[in-house]
Amino acid sequence: VIQIAFSTTSMSRYGSLVAGSCIDGSIQVWKGKGPYSRPDQVVRDAHTSGSETSSLVFSDDNNTLYSRGGDDSTMKVWDIRNLKVGPLHVWNDLPNFYPETDIFLSPDQRYVGTGTSVRPKQEGSGLLVFYDRATHALVRQIGVSNASVIRAMWHPRLNQLMTGCSDGSARVLYDPQISVRGGMLCMSRAPRKKDPADLSDILQPTIKTPHSLPMYREPLNEKKQRRADRKDPIKSQKPIAPAPGTKGVLGTSWSQELMKKSGMAEKSSWRSQDPREPILR
């Protein structure tokens, strides 16, 4: 049983072979019918250990396997019939910073290609590179974007190449002579004529909402009215409590309250009288 994670897998066109690449840099191949407990072929040092091999692609004849390395910036071609002899060819200087960078084959199986990566905020452009499968020679390279080219697919029927880049953009490459439909459907249409009604996009209309006016509002029920009054700072204001004491003179003692009830607090002269004077008379 395999005890290490896979970074990518692939199946041959008719399902007769299954290949997987592991984090330890190995490539392992099984027969499509199984069993899958142990691989039939293993290449331990196919790519740099600890890196993520981003793509594996079978050719239609099931005799060739292409692998895209991560940290080692390579793309390799293998003979499925004998993996132990090593790669048939290695293409170097193909930077790859993403674990999803694809390998693609042309519809006629004559060319193989992949995308390259660039560091963020650095000069350079993401490229699509094409190689001849027979001679392994570079056929062409196309600058696609200032960002990295990650996903790529050469559609066999449309004969168009779709790419996805790290900046979120998608691009379609086509040939006006041999490509059909797809992206050409929108490119062949004439530009739309200007319509006077298009001025509505410039003159922003005023949106009127009559139900926001007080006269159109529905009356609130009793519960909602109490809730609204509670939020009103005027209606829900706490009244000012009366000041304690007598005639503006603050006081809270029980003796003052007793004098108030007996009428002594209303007399203004009792404080100036000497209490011993009535006794000495």
Beta strands, then each sheet from edge to edge (+ up, - down):
strand 1: 6-11
strand 2: 17-22
strand 3: 27-31
strand 4: 41-43
strand 5: 55-58
strand 6: 64-68
strand 7: 75-79
strand 8: 89-91
strand 9: 103-105
strand 10: 111-115
strand 11: 126-132
strand 12: 138-145
strand 13: 149-155
strand 14: 160-165
strand 15: 170-173
sheet 1: 1+ 2- 3+ 4-
sheet 2: 5+ 6- 7+ 8-
sheet 3: 9+ 10- 11+ 12-
sheet 4: 13+ 14- 15+
end
